[in-house]
Amino acid sequence: MATVRGQTYADYAWPPALGTLYQRNGLTLSLALAASLTLFMLLALQSNGTLWGPLVQNGQQGFYAIFPHNLMVSLFAPVFLWAVFALGMGVRKFWKDVTPATSGAPLSTPAAAEATHDALKLKYLGGGHGDGCNNEDDAFTLARKRTHHLTFYGFMLCFAATSVATLYHYAFGWPAPYDFNSLPKILGTVGGISLALGSLGLWRLNLARDPNHGDVKQRPMDRGFIALLFLISVTGLALMLSRNTAAMPSLLALHLGLVMALFLTLPYGKFAHGIFRTASLLRFSVEKRQPSKLALGSD
């Protein structure tokens, strides 16, 4: 099953030529990370004159003293929108292929609601009986489900923090930096801690996992993604605590480089698992509502 999932990611990557990046995910992630870190360190040097020291006095505050808001938007928005578009095109093709292979029934509101509930609850990481899945041996454990919850909801809280900050900036004219008791800071702090704990737990479970559980060939991709999430969370938390210190330029360049590497590899790495998994749950919820065509035991 894990092998089939990995092949699905590659087959439905968009554009199709980039599907080979799944087979070379370690190299892809390394190159994206190196390029992103180099870019932001050079930009920080150009703007601030140093990666360790006092901030240049240019009338801006906080992070914007190093990377102006418009510069960050111009760098991140196109990459993020491309990632969303590429994932959307891949899932669209997947849905068009899998629908006629099943009953062909259209998506309904009850089916969508059930699939959303199951995805958010991570229902099937309960093993189908509520005791969890196997990991390093035949014993059932809920550790994978719990660490997935911490990771997923931590990520979503961080995304919510960025969304609220964007709303503050454009809708209300309240630019960053924000106080520690502000909504963006609270969401980001809780999300960052949850993401760090969840990704650390996933890393431990992945190292201990029995080779017969899952596809061993995908472990470099899995671990690369987990490590990237952990580094993003801890550098984000460190950056929040280092505001207006000599360490901030380096930490900001490091954090933004990690985030850019994540955005660049979103459609061609482990992140796609969640997208295709949700699409599969949607299709399953539709199919389970269709009448059976077997007619077993009839005359």
C-alpha positions in Angstrom: 0.0 0.0 0.0 2.8 2.4 0.9 4.6 1.6 -2.4 1.4 2.3 -4.3 0.9 5.6 -2.6 4.4 6.7 -3.5 3.9 5.7 -7.1 0.6 7.7 -7.1 2.4 10.9 -5.9 4.8 10.5 -8.8 2.2 9.6 -11.4 -0.1 12.6 -10.6 2.6 15.2 -10.0 2.1 18.4 -12.1 3.6 19.1 -14.4 4.2 15.4 -15.1 7.9 15.9 -15.9 8.5 16.8 -12.3 7.1 13.5 -11.0 10.7 12.2 -11.0 11.5 14.6 -8.1 9.7 12.0 -5.9 12.4 9.5 -6.7 15.1 12.0 -5.9 13.4 13.7 -3.1 16.5 13.9 -0.9 18.5 15.7 -3.6 15.5 17.9 -4.4 15.0 19.0 -0.8 18.8 19.5 -0.3 19.1 21.7 -3.4 15.9 23.7 -2.5 17.2 24.3 1.0 20.7 25.3 -0.1 19.3 27.7 -2.7 16.8 29.2 -0.3 19.3 29.7 2.5 21.8 31.3 0.2 19.2 33.7 -1.2 18.0 34.9 2.2 21.5 35.2 3.7 22.7 37.3 0.7 19.6 39.5 0.9 20.2 39.9 4.7 23.8 40.9 4.1 22.8 43.4 1.4 20.1 44.9 3.5 21.7 44.9 7.0 25.4 44.6 6.2 25.9 41.8 8.6 24.3 38.5 9.7 25.1 39.1 13.3 24.8 42.5 14.9 22.6 45.5 15.3 19.8 46.2 12.9 20.2 48.9 10.3 18.1 51.9 11.1 16.0 52.5 8.0 12.7 53.5 9.5 11.4 49.9 9.6 10.7 47.8 12.7 11.4 44.2 13.5 11.8 41.8 10.7 11.0 44.5 8.1 14.2 46.3 9.0 16.0 43.4 7.2 13.4 42.2 4.7 10.8 44.8 3.8 7.2 43.5 3.7 6.8 43.9 0.0 10.0 42.0 -0.7 8.8 39.0 1.3 5.4 39.0 -0.4 7.0 39.2 -3.8 9.2 36.2 -3.0 6.8 33.9 -1.1 3.4 34.6 -2.8 4.3 33.3 -6.3 6.0 30.2 -4.9 3.1 29.4 -2.6 0.5 30.0 -5.3 2.4 27.8 -7.6 2.5 25.0 -5.0 -1.3 25.3 -4.5 -1.9 25.3 -8.3 0.4 22.3 -8.9 -1.2 20.3 -6.1 -4.6 21.2 -7.3 -3.9 20.1 -10.9 -2.5 16.8 -9.6 -5.5 16.1 -7.5 -7.8 17.1 -10.3 -6.3 14.5 -12.6 -6.4 11.9 -9.8 -10.1 12.6 -9.2 -10.9 12.4 -13.0 -9.1 9.1 -13.3 -10.5 7.4 -10.1 -14.1 8.5 -10.5 -15.0 6.5 -13.6 -13.0 3.5 -12.2 -15.5 3.4 -9.4 -19.3 4.1 -9.5 -18.8 7.5 -11.1 -21.3 9.0 -8.6 -20.7 12.7 -7.9 -19.6 14.2 -4.6 -22.4 14.9 -2.1 -22.5 17.2 0.9 -22.9 14.3 3.4 -20.0 12.4 1.8 -17.8 15.5 1.9 -18.7 16.2 5.5 -17.9 12.7 6.6 -14.6 12.6 4.7 -13.6 16.0 6.2 -14.4 14.7 9.7 -12.4 11.5 9.2 -9.5 13.4 7.8 -9.4 15.9 10.6 -9.8 13.2 13.2 -7.2 10.9 11.5 -9.8 8.1 11.9 -7.8 5.4 10.1 -4.6 5.9 12.2 -6.7 4.3 14.9 -6.2 1.0 13.1 -9.9 0.5 12.5 -10.4 -0.7 16.1 -9.3 2.4 18.0 -6.1 0.9 19.5 -3.8 2.4 16.9 -1.3 1.1 14.4 1.8 -1.1 14.6 5.2 0.5 14.6 8.3 -1.2 15.8 6.5 -4.5 16.5 3.1 -6.2 16.5 1.8 -4.1 19.4 -0.8 -1.5 18.7 0.0 2.1 19.6 -1.8 5.4 19.3 1.6 7.3 19.2 1.5 7.8 15.4 -2.0 9.2 15.6 -1.2 11.6 18.4 2.1 12.8 16.9 0.3 13.3 13.5 -2.4 15.4 15.4 0.3 17.5 17.0 2.1 18.0 13.7 -1.0 18.7 11.6 -2.8 21.1 14.0 0.5 22.8 14.9 1.1 23.5 11.2 -2.5 24.8 10.8 -2.1 27.1 13.8 1.1 28.5 12.3 -0.7 29.0 9.0 -3.6 30.7 10.9 -1.1 33.0 12.6 0.3 34.1 9.2 -3.3 34.5 7.8 -4.3 36.7 10.8 -1.2 38.8 10.5 -1.9 39.3 6.8 -5.4 40.4 7.6 -4.1 42.8 10.3 -1.7 44.3 7.8 -3.9 44.7 4.8 -7.4 45.1 6.2 -6.7 47.1 9.4 -3.3 48.7 8.6 -1.7 47.1 11.7 1.8 46.1 10.5 4.1 43.8 12.4 5.8 43.4 14.9 3.0 42.3 17.2 3.0 42.0 21.0 3.4 38.6 22.7 -0.3 38.7 23.8 -1.6 39.4 20.2 -3.6 36.8 18.3 -0.9 36.2 15.7 1.7 35.6 18.4 -0.5 33.3 20.4 -1.4 31.2 17.4 2.2 31.1 16.2 3.6 30.2 19.6 1.1 27.4 20.3 1.4 26.2 16.8 5.2 26.2 16.8 5.4 24.3 20.0 2.8 21.7 18.8 4.6 21.4 15.5 8.0 20.9 17.2 6.7 18.2 19.5 4.8 16.4 16.8 7.6 16.3 14.3 10.1 15.2 17.0 7.7 12.4 17.9 7.3 11.4 14.2 11.0 11.3 13.8 11.5 9.0 16.8 8.7 6.7 15.6 10.1 6.6 12.1 13.6 5.6 13.3 12.1 2.8 15.4 9.6 1.6 12.8 9.9 -2.0 11.6 11.2 -2.2 7.9 8.1 -4.3 7.0 5.8 -1.5 8.0 5.7 0.9 5.0 8.0 1.4 2.1 11.6 1.7 3.1 12.5 3.5 -0.1 10.3 6.4 1.0 12.0 6.9 4.4 14.5 9.5 3.2 11.5 11.6 1.9 9.6 11.1 5.1 12.6 12.0 7.3 13.5 15.0 5.2 10.0 16.4 5.5 9.8 15.7 9.2 13.2 17.4 9.8 12.2 20.4 7.7 9.0 20.9 9.8 11.0 20.6 13.0 13.6 23.1 12.0 10.9 25.5 10.8 9.2 25.3 14.1 12.2 25.7 16.4 13.8 28.5 14.3 10.4 30.3 14.3 10.2 30.1 18.1 13.8 31.2 18.5 13.2 34.1 16.1 10.3 35.3 18.2 12.4 35.3 21.3 15.4 37.0 19.6 13.6 40.0 18.3 15.9 43.1 18.2 18.9 41.1 19.2 22.2 40.6 17.3 21.1 37.0 16.5 18.0 38.1 14.7 19.4 38.6 11.1 20.9 35.1 11.0 17.8 33.5 12.5 15.5 35.3 10.2 17.5 34.3 7.1 17.6 30.7 8.3 13.9 30.6 9.1 12.8 32.1 5.9 15.2 29.9 3.9 13.6 26.8 5.6 10.1 28.0 4.8 11.0 28.8 1.2 12.4 25.3 0.8 9.1 23.9 2.2 7.1 25.9 -0.3 9.3 24.9 -3.2 8.9 21.2 -2.5 5.3 21.1 -1.3 3.9 19.6 -4.6 6.8 17.1 -4.9 7.3 15.7 -1.4 5.6 14.1 1.6 3.2 17.0 1.9 1.3 15.7 -1.1 0.4 12.6 1.0 -2.2 14.6 3.0 -3.8 16.1 -0.1 -4.2 12.8 -2.0 -5.2 11.0 1.2 -8.1 13.5 1.7 -9.1 13.0 -2.0 -9.2 9.2 -1.4 -11.3 9.6 1.7 -13.7 11.8 -0.3 -14.0 9.1 -3.0 -14.5 6.4 -0.4 -17.2 8.4 1.4 -19.1 8.7 -2.0 -18.7 5.0 -2.8 -19.9 3.6 0.5 -23.2 5.4 0.0 -23.9 3.6 -3.3 -26.1 0.5 -3.5 -24.4 -2.8 -3.8 -24.4 -4.4 -7.2 -23.4 -7.9 -6.0 -27.0 -9.3 -5.3 -25.5 -12.2 -3.4 -28.0 -14.9 -2.4 -30.7 -13.7 -4.7 -32.7 -16.0 -7.0 
